[in-house]
């Protein structure tokens, strides 16, 4: 369990290949709302610490995130709308 000095969470989204830092209280509030509405959450906490420590942890994993993003297949272009093109 996080201590009072660990006020933030570094969250990871596998589907978006993204990181996010937010206060633990905000994260828990979102998780409770998801539970109440039976909604899936995409972001998973991977580190607890101060805001500064979470930013340092994010920097430490940024290379891995970049490699994963590069390994993903490119997105398909949107189809053209009728009357345009």
N, C-alpha and C positions, 0 to 999 in steps of 0.2 A: 504494500500500500504506500502511495506517495506520502512523503513527509511535508509539513507546512512550507519548507523551503523549496520543494519541488512543485512549483505553481503552474507549470505548463506541460503540455504533451506534444510530442512530435508524432503526427499521424501520417500513415502511408495508405495510398489508394492503389490497389493493384490494377483495377480497371482503367484508371486514368493515368497510371504511371506518374503519380504526383505525390508531393509532400505538403503538409499543412501544419502550422503551429498555432495552438490556441490554448487559452487558460483551461485548466482541468475542470473548473466549474462549468464552463461552457460546453466542454466535451460531454460531461456527465448529463447535463440538461438535455442535449441533443439525443444522447443514448436513451434517456428515460422517455423522451417523446417518441422515439422510434419504437421502443418497447410498448408503449401505450397504444400506438396505432398499428402494431404488428408490421413494422416497416423494416426492411433490410438496411443496414448501414454499410457504406463502402469503405470509410476510413477506419483503419486499425491503429491503435496506439503502439508505437515501437520504442518510445523513450519518454521518460518523465524527468523533468529538471527545471531549472530556472529558464526564463526566456532565452538568455544568452547561451546556456548549455544546450538547449534544443536547437538553436541556430548552428552551434558548433557540430552537433550530431548530424544535422541536415547536410552541412558542408562535407562531413566525412562520408556520407553515403551518396552524394550527388553524382559521382562518377559511375557508380553502379546503376543509378536511375537513368543516366544518360545512355549507358550501354543497352539497357533494357528498351528504352525508347527507340534507339537506332535499330534494334533487332525486330521491332514490330513491323508487320507488313504495312505498306502505305495505304492511306485511306482512299476509297474509291471516290472519284469526283461526283458531285451532285449532277443529276440529269438536268438538261436544259429545260426551262419552262416553255410552254407553248407560246409561239409568237416572238420568241427571243432567239438570238443565235445567228 
